[in-house]
Amino acid sequence: MPTYARIHQFNQSLIYHLYNRSNGKRPIFKHSKDFIYFINLLKKYALRFNLKIYHWVIMSNHYHLLLELAEPKQISKIMAGLAKAYSCYYHKTYFTAGFLWQGRFKMQPIQKNKYLVACGRYIEKNPVRAGMVIKSFEYPYSSAKYYCLGKNDGITTEDPEFLTFGTNLSSRRTEYIEFLRKFNDKEEIFNNFEQPIGNKEFLRKFIKENGRLTSKRRGRPRKELTSNSLRER
């Protein structure tokens, strides 16, 4: 992960798409008790560090979080603590030892209120893309059930853009279910953790403030993607 993403003091117009995967891609969330333990860790860390976790999913060998925090400088401390805490639980439970995670977590800065819900869909569609369920809310370990069914999981902070899906709660849930159903290949931009996601003004500001980030793309500049184009509603 580039140095800039860890040392830059991000302001609150940014959120973070965070990802970590097990060493060797082996399953480390094997049973419901493992998922529940990690969910309880997220609850604990959300309270301790004032995290707003807008979207999340826990798969058998990796997880995604989309969050905002009051003190961005603490992100490495938070993620390291989370990884260590689950490693201790896993080794104690399954009588194992060694490195549980593939390495340092990956982090992608995302411009708030522009790409938030699009990245959320990318995260919540993980179980569908993996062929585990037909509908995102059928998977028990993600924020999809919060938005689609109204299940209070104790983790999810409501995405501000959720209000734009309808005039009342019932219509918002119905529209969100339809939103998740639609395939959108533009969401592949969230695969590249080395590239912050935002509009041209955001990217220019990011380069100017940090002084280290330079685009790896050559030729024509990246076409700006808006929340509307990603939603394709």
C-alpha positions in Angstrom: 0.0 0.0 0.0 1.4 3.4 -0.9 2.8 5.5 2.0 0.5 8.4 1.2 -2.7 6.4 2.1 -1.4 5.8 5.7 0.2 9.1 6.6 -2.1 11.6 5.0 -4.4 13.3 7.5 -7.7 12.9 5.6 -10.5 15.3 6.2 -14.1 14.3 6.8 -15.1 14.5 3.2 -13.5 11.1 2.8 -14.4 7.6 3.8 -12.3 4.4 3.6 -12.8 1.2 1.8 -10.8 -1.3 3.9 -10.0 -4.9 3.1 -8.0 -7.7 4.5 -7.6 -11.4 3.5 -6.3 -14.5 5.2 -2.8 -15.9 4.6 -3.0 -18.2 1.7 -6.7 -17.4 1.1 -7.6 -20.2 3.5 -10.9 -20.0 5.4 -10.6 -18.3 8.7 -14.3 -17.7 9.3 -15.5 -21.3 9.5 -18.5 -21.4 11.7 -21.2 -19.0 12.8 -19.3 -18.4 16.1 -16.3 -17.1 14.2 -18.4 -14.5 12.3 -20.2 -13.5 15.5 -16.9 -13.0 17.3 -15.6 -10.8 14.6 -18.9 -8.8 14.4 -18.6 -8.3 18.2 -15.0 -7.0 17.7 -16.4 -4.5 15.1 -19.0 -3.3 17.6 -16.3 -2.9 20.2 -14.0 -1.0 18.0 -16.8 1.2 16.5 -17.6 2.4 20.0 -14.0 2.8 21.2 -12.9 4.8 18.2 -16.1 6.5 17.1 -16.3 4.7 13.8 -19.2 5.0 11.4 -19.4 1.7 9.5 -21.7 2.4 6.6 -21.3 -1.0 4.7 -19.5 -4.2 5.5 -19.3 -7.9 4.6 -17.4 -10.8 6.2 -16.6 -13.7 3.9 -14.9 -17.0 4.7 -11.4 -15.7 4.0 -11.7 -11.9 3.8 -13.7 -8.9 4.8 -14.6 -5.4 3.5 -15.4 -2.4 5.6 -16.6 1.0 4.4 -16.2 3.5 7.2 -15.5 7.0 8.4 -13.7 7.9 11.6 -13.2 11.0 13.6 -9.4 10.6 13.9 -8.0 9.3 10.6 -4.5 9.0 12.0 -5.7 6.0 14.1 -6.6 3.8 11.2 -3.5 1.7 11.3 -3.8 1.2 15.1 -7.5 0.2 14.7 -6.9 -2.3 11.9 -3.8 -3.8 13.5 -5.7 -4.2 16.8 -8.6 -5.8 15.0 -6.4 -8.3 13.1 -4.5 -9.2 16.3 -7.6 -9.7 18.4 -9.1 -12.0 15.9 -5.8 -13.9 15.4 -5.7 -14.6 19.1 -9.2 -15.9 19.1 -8.6 -18.1 16.1 -5.4 -19.6 17.3 -6.9 -20.3 20.7 -10.1 -21.8 19.2 -8.5 -24.0 16.5 -5.1 -24.7 18.2 -3.1 -23.1 15.4 -0.2 -20.7 15.2 1.5 -18.5 12.6 0.4 -15.6 10.4 -3.4 -15.5 10.0 -3.5 -12.6 7.6 -1.8 -12.2 4.3 -0.1 -8.9 5.4 -1.1 -5.3 6.0 -4.6 -4.4 5.3 -5.5 -2.5 2.1 -7.2 0.9 2.2 -8.9 2.9 -0.6 -9.9 6.5 0.1 -13.4 7.3 -1.2 -15.0 10.7 -1.7 -17.9 10.9 0.7 -21.4 11.6 -0.6 -20.3 10.8 -4.1 -19.2 7.2 -4.2 -20.4 6.0 -0.8 -23.5 3.9 -1.9 -21.8 2.6 -5.0 -18.9 1.2 -3.0 -21.5 -0.1 -0.5 -23.1 -2.1 -3.3 -19.8 -3.5 -4.4 -19.2 -4.7 -0.9 -22.7 -6.2 -0.3 -22.7 -8.0 -3.6 -19.7 -10.1 -2.7 -21.7 -13.1 -1.6 -23.8 -12.9 -4.8 -20.7 -12.8 -7.0 -19.3 -15.7 -5.1 -22.5 -17.7 -5.9 -23.4 -18.2 -2.3 -26.8 -16.5 -2.4 -29.1 -15.1 -5.1 -29.9 -11.9 -3.2 -27.5 -9.9 -1.1 -29.8 -9.7 1.9 -29.9 -13.6 2.1 -26.3 -13.6 3.3 -26.3 -13.3 7.1 -22.9 -11.5 7.6 -23.2 -8.2 5.8 -24.9 -4.8 6.0 -27.4 -5.7 3.2 -29.9 -7.0 5.8 -29.9 -3.6 7.5 -30.8 -1.7 4.4 -33.1 -4.3 2.8 -34.9 -5.8 5.8 -34.3 -3.2 8.6 -32.3 -5.6 10.7 -30.4 -3.7 13.4 -27.0 -5.5 13.5 -25.4 -3.1 16.0 -22.7 -2.2 13.5 -24.2 -0.4 10.6 -24.5 3.4 10.5 -27.0 4.3 7.9 -25.6 5.5 4.7 -26.7 9.2 4.2 -27.6 8.4 0.6 -30.1 5.8 1.7 -32.6 8.6 2.2 -32.5 9.3 -1.5 -34.0 5.9 -2.4 -37.6 6.8 -1.5 -40.0 9.0 0.4 -40.6 6.5 3.2 -38.8 3.6 4.8 -40.7 0.9 2.9 -40.1 2.4 -0.5 -36.4 3.0 0.3 -35.9 -0.7 1.2 -37.7 -1.8 -1.9 -35.6 0.5 -4.1 -32.4 -0.5 -2.4 -33.1 -4.2 -3.1 -33.6 -3.3 -6.7 -30.4 -1.2 -6.6 -28.4 -4.2 -5.3 -29.9 -6.5 -8.0 -28.6 -4.4 -10.9 -25.2 -5.4 -12.2 -22.8 -2.5 -12.8 -19.3 -3.3 -14.2 -18.2 0.2 -13.4 -17.9 -0.9 -9.7 -14.6 -2.7 -10.7 -12.9 0.7 -9.8 -13.3 -0.4 -6.2 -10.9 -3.3 -6.9 -7.9 -1.0 -7.2 -6.9 -0.2 -3.6 -4.0 1.9 -4.8 -6.2 4.5 -6.5 -8.3 6.9 -4.4 -11.8 7.3 -5.9 -13.3 10.8 -6.3 -14.1 13.5 -8.9 -11.4 15.5 -10.6 -11.5 18.3 -8.0 -11.0 15.8 -5.2 -8.1 14.1 -7.0 -6.4 17.4 -7.7 -6.7 18.4 -4.1 -5.4 15.0 -2.9 -2.3 15.3 -5.1 -1.8 18.9 -4.0 -2.2 18.3 -0.3 -0.1 15.2 -0.2 2.6 16.0 -2.7 3.3 12.3 -3.4 0.4 10.8 -5.3 0.8 10.8 -9.1 -1.5 9.0 -11.6 -0.3 5.7 -13.0 -2.6 6.1 -16.0 -1.2 7.5 -19.2 -2.9 9.2 -22.1 -6.4 10.4 -21.7 -7.5 11.2 -18.2 -9.9 9.0 -16.3 -13.5 9.7 -17.2 -15.3 11.0 -14.1 -17.8 8.6 -12.6 -20.7 10.0 -10.7 -22.9 8.4 -8.1 -25.7 8.5 -10.7 -23.7 6.7 -13.4 -22.7 4.0 -10.9 -26.3 3.6 -9.7 -27.8 3.4 -13.2 -31.2 4.0 -11.7 
